[in-house]
Amino acid sequence: MVRLSVAQALREAAITAAIVGLLTVFFVAVRSDIAPGGLVLYTRWDLWLTFVAIAFGVRFVLSLALFQRRTAGVSGKSKTAKSVKAAGGFSIGKALSIVFLLIALVLPFLIQALFPSSDRYLIDLAILILTYVMLGWGLNIVVGLAGLLDLGYVAFYAVGAYSFALLAINFELGFWVCLPMAGLFAALWGIVLGFPVLRLRGDYLAIVTLAFGEIIRVVLLNWGQFTGGPNGLLGIPRPTLFGLEFGRGEGSFSDYFGIPYSSIHRFIFLYYIILALALLTNFVTLRLRKMPVGRAWEALREDEIACRALGINTTNVKLTAFATGAMFGGFAGSFFATRQGFISPESFTFLESAIILAIVVLGGLGSQLGVVFASLVMIGGIELMRNLTFIQDILGSDFDPGRYRMVLFGVAMVAIMVWKPRGLVSSRQPSAVYKERKAIGADMVAQGEGH
């Protein structure tokens, strides 16, 4: 039984409110606007005090409900780990995975039934989230399983997109033919990246992968005769369903099945394509984790020196990790190209790599379910913040949620890292166990070297 200190909670809440007040005084309390005579300054102290009060209340509740109970949580960790498992080894994670899968299979029809006025926007948002889920699962192989910090993962994303676009445009090949070829090209570039970094670890590896991503972007930007340069590539063909295009006229999908034409059909088809690709990524990753190569990845992640001492060829292990993760990045890039119909180097900046890496880290290194949670929070949260008009009813009509969405997003990221420093799903279990499987808390995992 932990004794809760209200005085300590009030003191921590006051400090938090003071920090928030200092950080937001020039962004919220004081505002400038352009007027005929110059700049006009006006204050919004009521809105600023609202922010400070919210920070005080949230910190006070968290201090009483969470931070002061950590001692009890540590002492009862073994009991909690046993209660998580149900009869027959059916865990909460498996139950959530099944629930998410069932929802994903019928999501377009649920959206059409519940939100008919904005179904196109929401389905397109679901496609975007699934794309980042697939990218997160691909990078999770390199960072979460093999422990290799990769800051240039967007390079494989770009290679897949441009490989698909160039093959489809120049050789008039279809989506289903170019898709595996784009993945193989990206895997080849993953091996090309793997060779120079075989002896590097930690920060040095991160810098080299960052440079590789920038090299790919600069090459795409300057090799105008081949890649189109800053103008990009236009006229990328759309995917078809057994040769049926999702358009108007004779021979189209709607004409073949005798149904009225609707532009939503193409979005639903794209949704199920990226869902199938994401499920393929998850299935292959889970299968590889149980194979010797997956166990070698985990051994490399925990201790490379011990991995060498066991006789594991770390060169092949690193190359397979880079190639496998790059292949799934190439698949996602080819889907991005066919979904957009246009690609340019501006779509593959370092910010994309940072977002994908943040999804993996926030979700929990090595956790497949955590990547899904983080993608929903990061990608879905940023987009939905554009339409949070009900906040104006609380904070006033002058408050624009779209203007502050990145600030709110940053605050949410900091809160997650403070609350769960090792990610939303922080327990990490090895694939190979001896006698009994035990949950490994994230606080027991070594920091550094990309772990």
PyMOL commands that set and color helices and strands:
alter all, ss='L'
color gray80, all
select helices_A, chain A and resi 6-29+45-65+67-75+77-84+87-89+92-114+116-145+154-171+175-194+202-222+224-227+229-231+253-257+264-290+292-302+304-309+314-340+345-347+350-363+368-387+390-395+405-419+442-444
alter helices_A, ss='H'
color red, helices_A
select strands_A, chain A and resi 30-35+38-43
alter strands_A, ss='S'
color yellow, strands_A
deselect
rebuild
show_as cartoon
